Amino acid sequence: MNILRFITAGSVDDGKSTLIGRLLYDSKSILADQLEQLEKQSIKREDGGIDLALLTDGLRAEREQGITIDVAYRYFSTPKRKFIIADAPGHVQYTRNMITGASGSSLIIVLIDARQGVVEQTRRHSIIASLLKIPHVVVAINKMDLVDFSEDVYNNIVIDYSAVANQLGLTNITYFPISALDGDNIVDASTKMPWYDGPALLQFLEEVPLETDINLSDPRFQVQYVIRPQTEELHDYRGYAGRVSSGIYKKGDEVVVLPAGKRSTISRLEIGGIEVPEIFAPQSGVIHLTDDLDISRGDSIVLADNLPKTGNELDVLLCWMDEKPLIPGNKYYLQHQSKGVRAVIRDIAYKLDVNTLKQEIPQGPVTLNEVVKATIKTASPLSYDTFEFLRQNGSAILVDETSNSTVAALLIQ
C-alpha cells in the first residue's frame, strides 16, 4: 500500500483544520478516547456539534486564538491508501512553516473561502507550490453552504484561480466544491450540489496516481550509515546503508562514489538483510561494492553513465525562515539529505516578490519569509542536481551553528 503525503494551505479561517478533522472523522480514523475528549472540548459550541479543527490545532495558543501556528501532521488510512497530512498555517508570519510542510508533499490542497474567493495568501501559497514543484494541486472551494451552494460562485472562483495557475505554470489542477463543516463532497458525494458530477475529495486522494511522481531514470543514493560489524561471522562485511531517492540500482552496475570520483561495481544489494537483484526509489537498502573504498556518511553512489553536478558553489533560491535578518558573509551549516557541510552566503542577486514573481533589487537585509536568489559557497564539494531537474536531490536547508535552528530552505538552481 503506497503513501500519499499532502499538505493543506490557504488563508486564515478558510477551514484547513476543519477539513482534516472531517477526513479523519468521516473515515473513522479517530480513536474512541480521542472522540470523547473532542466532545468535551467542543461543549461550548452553540450548535452542539463537534469542533473538528481541534484534532489538528493541538497547541494551547492555537486553540485559544482559533488559528494554526505550527505545522501539524496527522496520519490515517483507508483500504486503498495510507495518508500523511500536513496542516499548514494560514497567517503570513507563519509562511515559513508552510514551506516546511510542503517540501516533502506530493499534493497540495489549496482551500479557498467561497465568500472571499482568491486572496493574497491563496496566491502566496500557490507560488510556493510552484517553486517547490508539487506535482498535484487540488483547489477546494470551501464553505459552499454559506453561498447557498451556488454554481456561479464556484465557476467564478475556478476562472480566477485558473488565471493564477497559468501565470505560475501549475498543472494537474483539480477543483472541488465542498463544505468541510457539514462534510459535503469530503468523503461522500453531496446531494446539495447536483450540478457537480465529479468524485468526492477522499475518493480522488485515494486514486490520484503517484507512480509518475517518482523518478526511476536518474539513480541517486546518499550513504546514511556504513555497516561494518567486524565480527567473526561477518568479518568482511562492508555495506553502505541509505535511501534510494530516485532511480534503480542493480547488481553488476558500474558506479561512481562522489565527491571523490572513485569507480567500483555493485556486488550485492540488500533490503532488510535479504539479498535482492535490485533496489529502487523510494526504497531503503544496503549497497555492497567490489572494492574497499573510503566512503562515509553523505557520500553519493551514482551510476557511472548518469552523474549529478559536483561543486562547492551553488546558485539557490532561498526562503529565509529566521527572525534575525540574513546578512551576506555569514556562515552556516548546509544540510543536503545526510550530507552536512559548512557554507557561507556570498551574494544576493535579487529578491522575489511572492505576490507577483517580479525580481527586485535588494534593499536592506533579507528578513523573515522573504525569497531571494543567492550564491552559496561550501567548504567541501557537494553532489547535487537542480531542483527543477530532480526535486529529491535539489533541495537543502541552512542551519545556524550557534542556535542549531533551521534558518533557510534552499532550492538549487
N, C-alpha and C positions, 0 to 999 in steps of 0.2 A: 504494500500500500504506500503510494507516494505522499509527500507532504507539500502543501501549499502554504507558503509564507506570504502574508499580505498585511498591508497597513491601511488604516482608515485616517483620512485627513480632511480638513475643511475649516471653516471659520468657527468662532466661538458660538456655542449653543446650536450648532447645526444637527446635533443628535448622534455624534460618533459613539459615545459611550453607551447610549441607549440602544443603538443598532447592534453593537457587540453583545450587550446584555440580552437582547431579543434573540440573536442567533444561538447563544448559549442556552437560554430558557426554552425556546421552542424546539431545539434539537435535543432537549433533555440531557444536557451536559452539566447540569448543576446538581451537586450532592444534596441530600436531604437536609443536612445540618446547615449548608450554605443557604438553602432556600428559607429555612426557619429564621436564620439571622437576618436575611434580606427583608423578610416580612416584618420583623421587629424594627429595623432601621427605617422602613417605609411607613411607619404608623402615622406619621404626621401628614401624609398626602391626603388632600381633600377628597379625591375620588375613591380612596380606599384601595387603590391598586398598588402594584409593586414598582418601586423605582429601580428599573433595571440598570441605570447608569452606575449604581453603587457597586455593581460587580467589578467594574474596572477602575472607578475613582477611589482607589484604596487609601491614598494619603489623607490624613486628617484635614490638611489645608484644602485639598481638593473637594472633600465633602462639605466643608464649611462654606467655600466660595462657589460651589457648583460648577467648577471648571476642572479641566485636566491639565496638570502641570508636568508630570513626568510621563515617559512612555511606559504604558502598562502592557505586559504580554499575557495573553490568555491562550489556552490550549483546549481544543475539542476535536472530536472526530465523528464521522458518520460511517456507515458501512462501506462507502466508496472512497473516502479520503481522510487524511489527518490534516489539521489546520493549526498554524501558529499565527495569532493575530497580534499586531502592534497597534495600540490605540494612541495616536499622536496628539499632542496639544494643539489647540487652535489659536492661542494667543501669539501675537507677533514675537514677543520676547522669548518664547519657547520654540522658535523655529529650529534652533539647533537640535533640540530633542527629536523633532520630526525627521530631520536628516539621519539621525542615529537609527531610528526605526526603519526608515525607507531603504537604507543601504543594502540590507540583505533580503529585501522583499521581491517576489516575482510579480506581484499585483498590487495596485493601489486602488482603494475605494475613495473617491473624492465626493464628499457629501455637500449638497447644495440645499439650502433652505428654500423651499418653493416660493415663499413670500418675498425673499430677498434677491434671488437669482444669483448670477455670477458676481462675486465681490472681489476685493483686492486679495484677501487671503486665498481665495479659490485660484487666482492667477499665480500667486506666490507658490503654493503647493504644487500646482501643475508644472511650473517652471522647474522646481526641484525634481519632480518626476521625470521631466525631460532630460535634465542634467544627469540624473542617476540611471538613465536608460532603463527604467522599469518597463518590462515587456508588455504588461497588460494593464489597461486603465478602465476602471468601472466608475461611471458617474451616477451616483444615487441621488435622485431628486427627492428629498425627504419632506415630511410634513405636508403631504398631499391632502391630508384630511383638513388642513387649515385653509386650503384654497378650493374646497368642495370638489376635490379630485378632478380638477379642470384639465382637459386635454390641451387646451390652448396655452395655459400656463406652462405645462410640461414641454410642448413643442417650441415655445419661445425660448426657454432655457436651453434646450438642445441646440437651437440655432446659435444662441450666444456662445455656448461653450465650444461648439464646432469651430467658430472663428478663432478662439483662443488656441485650440488644439492644432489648427492648421498653421498658425504662427509659430508654434513651438515644435512642430514636426511630430506630434504624438500620433501614434497609430494604435490599432487594436482597441478601439474605444467602444464600450457597450453601455447603454443608458437604461436606467431602471426608475420608474415612478414608485415610491414606497412611502409607508408610514411606519417608522420604527416603533413608535409608541403603541400602535394598535396591531402591528405585525403584518400589515398589508404588503404582499409581494416579497416578504422576507424569507420565510420557509415554505409557505404555501401561496399559491396564486390568489390574488384578491378578486372578489366579485364586485367590488365597488368601482373598478376601472375597466369596464368591458371593452373600451377602445384599445387597451394594451393586450397584445396577444403573445408576448414573449414569456420566457421562463421566470420563475421566482429566483431571487438572488442566490439562495443556497444551492439550488439546482445548477445554476451557472458556475458557482465556485467549485462544485463537485466535478464538473465536466470540462472546465477550461483546460486545454491541452498544455502540458508543461514540458513535454519531451523536446520541443523546438527551442526551449529556453536554455538547454544545456549544450554547450559547445563540445562536440566529440571529435573535432577536426584538428585542434591545436593542443597537444598534450602538455600540461603544466602540473608539476608536483613539487611542493616545497617540503623539505625534511623538517619534521617536528621533533623527532627523537631518534637517536642512534641506539639500536638494541644490540648490546654486547654482553651476553650473560657471563661469559668466562667460567663456565662450569665444565666438569669432565664430559658430560653427555653432549654439551653444546659448545665444545671447545673452540671450534672455528666459525661459530655463528656470528654473522655481522649483517644486520638488517637495518634498513632506513624506513622508519615509520612516518606516515603523513597522510594527507588527504589529496586525492586527485581533484584539482579544481576544474580541470577541463581535459578533454581528450581521452585516449585509450592507450594503455601500456600492455605490451605482450612479451612473453618470454622470447629472448633472442633479439629484441630491439637494440640497435646501437644508440647509445645515449651520450649526452654531454652534461657534465656537472658544472654548474655556474655558481659564482662568477669565475672560478678558477679556469674553466675551459677544458678540463681533462675528460678524455673519452673512455668509455667502457661498454660492456654489453650486459643486458639483464639476464641473470642466470636463474632467477626464481622469483615468483610472486606469491604473496600470501594474503589471505583475509581471515582474521580470527584464528591464526595458527594453522590454517589449512592451505596447502598449495593449490593455486588456481592458474589457468592458462593466461588470463588477462584480468586487469582491473581498469575501471573506467569511472569517469565523473558521474555522481559526486561521492564515490566510494572512498573509504579509508582502507589503507592496506600497508603492506611492507614490501619494499623492493630490495632484492639482493643483486649485487654486481659481480662480474667475474674477476675484477681487480680490486685490491685493497687500496682505496684512495682516501685521502684526507678530506672527509666530509663531515660537516657539523650542522647543527640546527640553523635553519634559514637558507641553506644552500638549495638550489633548484636542480632537479633532474629532468631534462627535456630530451626529446628525440634529436638526433644529430642533424636531420634534414628539416627541422622546424624550430628555429631558435628565436627566443624573445629578444628584446633590446637589453643591452647591458651598459651601464654607465653610472656616473656619480653626479650628473647634473640633470635635473628634471624640470620640465615646464608643467605646471599644475594649475588646475582651477581649485581654489582654496576657499572653503567656507569657515570663517573664523567663529569659534564657539566659546570664547573665554571673555569674562568680564573685563579683564585687562586688555588694552589695545595691543595689536601686533605692531612691532617695530622692526623694520628690515635690519639684519645683522644679528638679531637674537638667535641663540642656539636652542635646539630642541632635539627630542628623540623621535625618529621616524620609525613607525611600526608598519611593516608591509607583510601581512599574514604572520608567519612565525619569524620573519627576519627583522631584526632591530638594528638601526644604525644611528649615529649622531648626525645631525643635519643643521644647516643654517639657512635662513631665508635671505636671499641676496637682493633680488629686485622685485618690484611690483609694477607690472606693465599697465594694468588698468583695473578699475572697479566695474563690476557688472550690476546694473540696475535690475533687480529681480522682478520688477513690475513691468519693465519694457524691454529687457535684454539688451539695452544700449550700453556700450562701453564708454566709461567716463574716466577722465584724467584724475588720478588720486589727489585728493585734497585733504591733508592731515592724516593721522594714523587710521589704520583699519580697526573698526570696532565690532562689537558683538553682532552676529548674524550677517555681516557683510561678506560678499563673494568677490574674490579678486583673482586675477591671473598673475602668477608669481613664478619665480625661478628659485629652485632649492638645490643647494649643494650638499652632498652626503660625504661622510668621512671615508666610506668604502663603497665599492661598486654595488649596484642593485640590479637584479634581473627583473624586468617588468614588461608589460605590454601597455599600449594606450587604452584608456578606459573605453573609448568608442569601439576599439577592435575586440577586446576581451575584458569584459566587466570584472570577471573574477580575479584577474591579475593586474588590473589597472587602477586600484584604489589603495589608499593608505591613510594613516592618521598621524598627527603630530602630538607628542606628549611633552608637557612641561616637566623637566627633570627635577625641579625643586618641589613642586606640589604633587607631581605624579598624576595630574589631571589632563584629560584629553582637551586640547585647545583648538584643533582644526581637523576637518575632513578634507582629504585630497583626492582629486580626480586627475590622473596623469594624462597629459595631452600629447 
